[in-house]
Amino acid sequence: MSKRFYDFATGDLFEGDKVKIADIIDKEIEVIDFRIDDSKLKQDEKCLKLQFIFENEKRIVFTGSNVLMDQCVKYKHELPYLATIKMVNKHYTFSYLKSGANASLYFISGG
């Protein structure tokens, strides 16, 4: 009898439509999972595959942002969480609006 693919397949199977990072800049998303792999486009670089919920639907975005990769790894234990991706000094970064404050706080950790 033939095996079924799901009986032996490994790896994370992310579901959701792929979107461009520009489409979610300055919009709150719920980060639910991520994976960092070797980039298929740039040799010797990494790529972040970020799964999130936006407008009640699962979506996926790919980016080479080292800042976002660092933040995802650092805060993996907090998943899932709400965040907004901002462009700060030519870098993508997660930000949040601290309750009671009138300005976003940006965290940049790396290049």
Phi, psi and omega in degrees: 000140182287145176283156173264144183307316183293347177287337184230349183291143176236169179103167181272126176257102181272135176251155178128157179287141177281133178233164176274144181300328179299334181285345183240005176300134178067018178240137181287133178233160173253109180284123183244338179192165176202164174211142177243123181230172171295140179291139175274346184258328184234120181297141178064023176234163181254162179225132177267127172252111187251123175257135184208168175251130178219129182055043176065020178227144176288138180221167179224141174227145177248137178207153175263013183295114178293327180296311179297322177299313179301316181294319179299315180294314183299323186250022180305321182294348181266355182302144349281157178210155177271139180205163174234132177271128179239159171256115181231121180050046178069017178236141171279139179210150171284145175223169174210157176261111181293134184300132180089350180263163180252008182219150177286146175256129182252139179240116178241123184228080180122191186245000000 
